[in-house]
C-alpha cells in the first residue's frame, strides 16, 4: 500500500457509512498517532466535530490528511498537526470521518 492509499481506502469506506481501520503513514501526529499505528475512524457530521478531534480531512483542495481540529469558526475548521502547524481552514464538506480509537502502544521492557 502506498503512503496515501490508506486515506483513499478510508474515504471510500466512510462514504459508505462504515467504520474503518487504517494504519496511517507519517509523523505529523507523532505522540497521538505514530507512523503505522492502527486507527479506527467513524463517519461523522461536521456538527459533531470539536476542537481537539482528529479527523480525516481534505486540505489544500486535494490532500487527504489525518490531522487535528485546531479551531472552529463560522462553520469552518482549522486543521493541523499535533505541534500546532496549521494546514489552513476547510469546510464541513472536507471532513469525512473522526478517529474513535487508536491502538494502544505495546509496553517495552
N, C-alpha and C positions, 0 to 999 in steps of 0.2 A: 504494500500500500504506500502510495506517495505521501509526502509530507502534508498535503492538503486534502487528500482523498477522504480521510476520516470526516472532514467537515461537510463535504458534499453528500456522503452517505448519511450523516446525521440529519442534514437538512431534508433529505427525501423522507426519512422515517418520521420526523417531526411534522412535516406537511401532511402525512397520513394520519396524524393524531396519535402516534405511537411513542412510548418511552424508548430511548435508545441508549446503548452503552458504547462508548468510544474510548480510544486511547490517543488523546491529542498530543501532537508533537510541538516542541518548542520550549522556551524558557521564560517567556514573558509573565507567566503566572507562578513562577517558582516560589515555593513556600506554601501556597494553597493547592496548586495542582502542578506536580512535577512532570517532566517530559515522560510520556508513555503511561501515566497513571490512568487506571480505569475510572471513567466518569460516567454518571447516569444523568441524562437530560430528559426533561419533560416538555411537551408543548406548553406554551403559556400565552396569556393575553398581556398586552403592554400594561393594562391597568393593574395587573398583579405583580409587576416588577418594581423592586425597591432599590434604593441606593445600597450598594454592597453586594447585590446579587451578581452571580457570574452567569453570563448569557452567551448564547451563540448568536452573533450579530454580523451583519454586513456593514463594513466600514469602507470609506472611500468609494462607495458605489459598486464595489466588486469583490472585495476581500472578506472571506468568512473568518472570524476570529472567535475564540472563547476567552472573553475578557470581562472585566468587572464594570458594573454601572457606577460611575463616579458621581453623577449628578442627574437630576431630573428637573426640567424646566419647561413649562408651557407645552406639554405633550411631546417633548423630545428628550433624548437620553444621551448623556456624555459617556462614552465607552473608553476604557483604558486599562492599563496594566496594574499589577499589584503595587508597583513602585510609583503609581500615580501619573505615568505618562499617558496623555490623552491621545486617543485615535480620532477625536472630534465628536460631533453631535450626529445622531441618527434619529430617524422617525420610528414610530411603532411598527411600521411595515418592514423595518430592517432587523427586528428582533424575532428570532424563531424558536428559541427554547431557553430553559433555565436549568442550571445544574441543581440536582436534588440530592446527589450522593457522590462522594469521592472515596475511592478505595483507600482504606487505612494503610499507612506505611508499615512494613514489617519492622519489628524491633531488631536492631543489630546487637549481638552480644560480643 
